[in-house]
Each structure stands twice: as structure tokens, then as C-alpha cells.
């Protein structure tokens, strides 16, 4: 099989989630990459260095500068004629583009795969991750999104891919980029952090969240996450949210502070290597998935833990 992986990038480097999609694609067959952007030659060169990559297609056009799905999807659909499968990282942007590509190709999308069981057979989570379904496609072409935490990241060096320029359909005229308000964060990115400290609604307000969670995260050089309840209450911005409707993470260590463990939240972090839960309710669902549980008042426990680090 020939596979094409859409590359998520910042015009200079390849995002980590793409590396997991490359690993998944390699289990299906030969791997080519697509870098679409404006002034993205550096990203294409970086993509060509990824281990196992054969060819990197570079679509350099102003229409693709901000990865608008309405412009990128027709480009990918046109290129898909030469491939058996098109894969996307299951990120916000990847999940925005992939369904449009599937619609243009008139095939069913296979979402959020966890493993490759055969040429057209995959596993994927259902019921918020409480069950794993094995699905087999009968479509001639496959459109797949890949859960980044389920596959090892491909090596960013050692490859010898060639870069080939391609042209697309340009601006579809269906949408335009107005602007972006990007949150600046000195801490590690949630989806790639090795340690995450997350806080829940029990922290009462945004000031308390910062006073307790941020110092602990700083001591551990960790990323900061939050439950949906904490985000909805306005303690922290939306990009901190971990869960089914937030970010899916699988760090080495996940520390859940004042998080009860609703199914929605567990779906986003239960693949973490070691889960540490701090909660005053000994019957909280979070303790069912935790490797280490501490029953106690977080307003006493967290400052004490921070002071001892």
C-alpha cells in the first residue's frame, strides 16, 4: 500500500503528532508526506529527514498559509488518487481537514485509530474510551486520523526523502483567515510533556489554581492541565483542558489534583504511564485508574509536596 501523511508544521519544523502518524502509516506500507503552507521549505526539508519517508510533496502557496481546511482538503483529495490511504494526526487541525477529504473522496473516515491490525483493519476507542472497537473498511481508499499517544514517534533523523513541488487548486474562496490569538506558555506543550500537573474544580477559583498548581508544575518542569469543569469555571484558558473534548495526553507522570475523574476526563489521560491522584474523597472515580492515590485536603497536601521538592 502507498500512504500519504498530511504534515502539521509551523513552517520550520514538524509537529510531534505527525511523527506518530508516520509510524502508523509505516505499518500500512510506503510513506510519503505532504507539507502544505507558505514559505514552508524548511518544514519540508525537516520532514524529508524523518526515518522511513520516501517522498515529501511540498505545496507552497498563500492559500495554504494558515492550513484552512476548505483550501487544504481539495489539494489532498486530488493527490489521493495516487495513494491507497491518507493519514492525519488527530489534532484540532487534522480533525478539521480529514472529514472534508473523506467527503470529497466519498469514503467513510476511520477516526482516532489506536493500532493497525491489517491492511484495512484498525482499532479505535468508543464510549469515551471505555471500549475498543475493531473496524474493517470496505472502501477503496482509506482516510484515517491517528491518536498520537497510541503510536511511538518516528525518528526525526536518519531519513533520506526527496522533496517534490506540487500545485493544488489554490484558494477555494469559502473561508478566509482573520487572525489568531495564541496563548504564550513558557511550560512544555501539553501533548508532548513528560510530566503534567492538572487541577480540577475543587481548586475553587483561578487565583487558587495558580497559587497551588503552577508552583508544583514549575518544580517538576511539568506542563499544566485542567479538567473541563475547571476550564468551564474560568480558572484557566480552554487550551489547558485535558479530556475527550480537550487534549489527549499520555505523559510519563500525570498528577491529578482535585479532579474527581469523570469519564470525559479519564478518556484524555488514562494512557499515562503513572497516574497520581490527590483528592479528599476516597471514593472518587479517579482512584480506580490511579497508580498512586493520596486521600487528603489538596490545600494542605499540595503546598507541602511543593515545599519538599
N, C-alpha and C positions, 0 to 999 in steps of 0.2 A: 504493500500500500504506500501511496505517496501522501504525505500530510503537510499542511501549511499551518503555521502558528502565527497569529497576529501578535506583534510585539508591543507591549506597553512600555513607553520610554519617556524621557524628559529632553529629548533631542541630543543628549550627550551620553547617557548610559541607559542600560536596560533594567527595568524594574524586576525585583526578585520574583514576583508572582509569575512572570513569563518563564523563568528558569524551570519552575515546577511543571508548567505546561509543555515545555520542551521534553522533559523526562517522560511525561505521559505519551507525547507524540512518538517518541522513540520506540515505545512498546508496540506501536502500530506499524511502523515502517520507516522509510526515509523521511527526513525532516528538512523542510525549507521554512524560512521565516519571512514575514512581511513587515517592513518598517515604513509606516506612512506618517508624514509630517512635513514641516517646512524647515529647511536647514538642518536636516536630521542625518547628515552624512556620518557624523561622529557616532551616533547611535547605531547606524548600520554597520560601521566598522567594528564596534563593540560586539554586536550581535554575531558577526562573522567569526569571532573568536570563541564562541560558545561551543563546547565539545559536542560532536555528533551532528553539527549543522552542515548541510550540503551547500545551500544557496540562500542568499539574502536578497529579497526583492525590495528595492527602495523606490517608493512613490513620493517624490519630493514636489509638493505643490502647496500653494497658500490655502487651498480648500481643506487640506488635512492638518493644518497648523494646530488646531485645538481638539483634534480627534472627535469632531462632530459626527455622531453615528449616522446621520442622514447622508453624509458625504462618503464616509469610510465604507459603509455597508455595500453600496453598488460596486466599489472598487474590488472588494473581497469577493463578492458574488461573481464578478467577471473572471477573476483569477482562479476561482474554484473549479472551473472547467477542467483544469489540468491536474486536479487533486481528488483523492478519494475521501479525505477528511480535512476539515478546518477546525482548529482548536483555539480557544481563547482562555486566558486566565479568568477565574470567576471573581473579578474585581468589579467595582462600580462601573467603570467604563467598558470592560469586557462584557458585562451582562447587559449593557445598553446596546452594544453593537451586534452581538451574536444573534438575538432573536430576529433582527431585521435581515441578517444574512440568511437565516433559516427560512424566513418568509419569502425572500426573493428566489431562493432555490426550491421552494415548495417542499420542504422536508421538516420532520419533527426534530426539534433541538433536544439533545441529551444534556441535562444540566447537572453541574456540580459533581462530576464523577470522582469516586474515591479510589477506583482501581480499574485496570484493563484486564478483563478475563478472556477476551478473544478478539478477533478482528472487528466484530460488531457487537460485542457483549461487554457490559460495564456494570459496576455497582455504583449506587448513588443513595444518599440519605433521603428518607421520607419521614413524615410525622415528627418534624423538628429534630431529626437525627436519632429518634428512638427506635427506628427500624431501618434496615439497609435492604434496598431493592436491587435485584439483579435484572437488568433490562437488556434486550437484544433488539437492534434496529433492523428493519427490512428496507430502509431507504438506500438508494444507490450512492448517495453522498451523506457524510456524517457532519453535523455541526455540533460541537461539544464545548462545554465550559468545564474547566478543571479546578477543583478545590486545591488551592496552593499548599495547604497544610497536609495533604494526603500523599504528596509525592516529594521525593528528595529534589533539591535544586540541582540543575545541571551545572557542571563546572564552567566558569566564565573564561577559562583559558584552555588552550590545547586544541582548539578547533582551527580549521583552515577553509572556512567557507568563502565563497566568492560573492561579491556584491554586483547586482544587476539592476539597472534602472528600468522601471516600468511606468507606464502612464495610465491614468484612470479617467473617470468621467468628469472629474473636477467638481465644482460647486453645483449641488443639486437645486439650490435655491429654496430649500424647505426650512432652513434654520440659519441663524447667524449667531456668532459669538459676541456677547455683550460685555462680559467681564467675569473675573473670578476673584472671590475673597478667600485667600488662602491662609489658613491658620499656621502661624510660625511656632514651631516647637523645638526646643533645644534637646529634648529627650529622644530616645530611639523611637522609630516608627513602630506602631502597634503590631502590624502584621509580620514584622521581621525581628522583633525584640526577643531576646533570650529570657528576660525576666519581665513580668508585668505585675503591677500592683493595681488592683481595681477596687473601687469603692461603690457602695450602694446607697439606697435611700436612707438608711439608718444614720448616715452622717449629718442629717438634719438640714444643712444649708451649704451654699457654695464656699463660704469662708471657712467653715469647719472642715470641708473636704480638702481644701488647700492646706490648711494647718496640719492635718493628720496624714494625708496620703502623699502629698508632694515631698515632704522631708524623708519619708521612708523610701520612696522611689529614688530620690537623689542618692541616698546612702547605698542603695543596691545597684545604681546605674540602670534603673529599670524604666520601662515605658509606663504610662498611666492610662488605665482604662476605667470604665464605669458601666453600671447596669443601665438598662433602658429607663428604669424608674428614676435613677439619679439624673440622667440626661433630661428626661421629661420635666423633672422638677427644677431644671435650670442650674444645677450645681456646676456642670461643665458643658462645653460645646458638644454638638452632635458627633463630631469625628472621634470622640473618646469612647463611643458606645461599642461594647462587645456583646455579640449575641446573634440570633438568627437574622434580625433586621439591621444588625450593625456589622462589625468586623469579625471574621472567623480567625481565631488565633490558636497557635499550638506551641507556646514557648517551653523552655526547659522548666521554668518555675512560674506558676500562676498563683498569686496571693489574692484571695477574695476577702475583702473587709466589709462587714455589714451587708453582705449580699445573701439573700435567703436561698437563692438557687432555683428560680423559676425555669421552666423548660426552655423558654426562649433564650435565656442567658446560658444555660448549660450547653445548648446546641452550638454556641460560639466558642466554648473554651474547654470542653471535656476531653479533647485530644491532647491537652497539655501533659507534659511528661510527669510533673509533680504538681499537685494542687494542694494549696494550703488555705484552709478556711478559718476565719475568725468571726464568731457570731455568738451572741449571748443566748440564742435559742438552740438548745441541744437537739431539737427535733427538726431543725431547718433542713430542707432537701439538699442543700449544698454539701452536707456532711456525708451523703450517700456516695458522692463521687470523689470526695477529698481523700488524699493520701495522708494528710496530717490535719487534724482538726483541733482547734482551741476554743473551748466554750468560755466566754468571758466578755466583759464590757470593753468594747473597742476603744472607748475614750480613755481607758486605763492601760489596756494591753498595747495598743499601737505606739503611744509615746514611750512606753517602757522598752518595747522592742527597738524602736528607732535609736534610743539613747545607748543601747548596748551594742549597736553595730559599729 
